[in-house]
Amino acid sequence: MRSADGMSPDQCGINRFRMRYRIRESLEERGLSMSDIARNLGISCAAVSATIKGRNHSKRTLDALRQAGVPEKLLFSPSGFD
């Protein structure tokens, strides 16, 4: 499967890895941290970090980052992957 812009899941992960600091900055600008996202989802901070670093494509975590205000252009979300 590919993202809406034709990227493979691996390409999405690489691009999200490159944006990891900007994702964290976006959370910090809103007074949030990866720990806050993890706590709200009931998962470990490591699981949130793995998604931000592009190792995982957790739809639930990506949705939580969107809801927290992280711009879509930083998330590189492949469609159809959990």
C-alpha positions in Angstrom: 0.0 0.0 0.0 1.0 3.6 -0.5 0.2 6.9 1.0 -2.1 9.4 -0.8 1.0 10.9 -2.4 2.3 7.6 -3.6 4.9 7.0 -0.9 5.6 3.5 0.5 5.4 2.9 4.2 9.2 2.8 4.4 9.4 6.2 2.6 6.8 7.6 5.0 8.8 6.3 8.0 12.0 7.8 6.7 10.4 11.2 6.1 8.7 11.2 9.5 12.1 10.3 11.1 13.6 13.4 9.4 10.7 15.5 10.9 10.9 14.1 14.4 12.3 17.2 16.0 9.7 19.4 14.3 7.0 17.1 15.5 8.3 17.4 19.1 8.6 21.2 18.7 5.0 21.3 17.5 3.9 19.4 20.6 5.9 21.6 22.9 4.4 24.7 21.3 1.1 23.4 22.5 2.4 22.6 26.0 2.4 18.8 25.3 5.0 16.1 25.2 5.3 12.5 23.9 4.5 11.4 27.5 1.3 13.3 27.4 0.2 11.6 24.2 1.2 8.2 25.6 -0.7 8.8 28.8 -3.8 9.9 26.9 -3.7 6.8 24.7 -2.7 4.4 27.6 0.4 3.3 25.8 4.1 3.6 26.5 6.2 6.7 25.6 8.4 4.3 23.7 5.5 3.4 21.4 4.8 7.0 20.7 8.5 7.6 20.1 8.6 4.7 17.7 5.8 6.2 15.6 7.3 9.7 15.7 10.7 8.2 14.6 9.0 6.3 11.7 9.6 2.8 12.9 5.8 2.2 13.5 2.8 3.5 11.6 0.3 3.4 14.5 -2.9 4.9 13.2 -4.1 5.6 16.7 -0.9 7.5 17.6 -0.9 9.4 14.4 -4.5 10.4 14.9 -3.6 11.5 18.5 -0.8 13.7 17.1 -3.2 15.2 14.6 -5.7 15.9 17.3 -2.9 17.5 19.4 -2.3 19.9 16.5 0.7 18.5 14.8 0.5 19.5 11.1 -0.3 16.8 8.7 2.6 17.7 6.5 5.0 16.4 9.3 3.3 13.0 9.8 3.7 11.3 6.5 1.0 8.8 7.2 0.7 5.7 5.0 -2.9 4.8 4.4 -4.1 1.3 5.4 -1.4 0.7 8.0 -1.7 0.3 11.8 
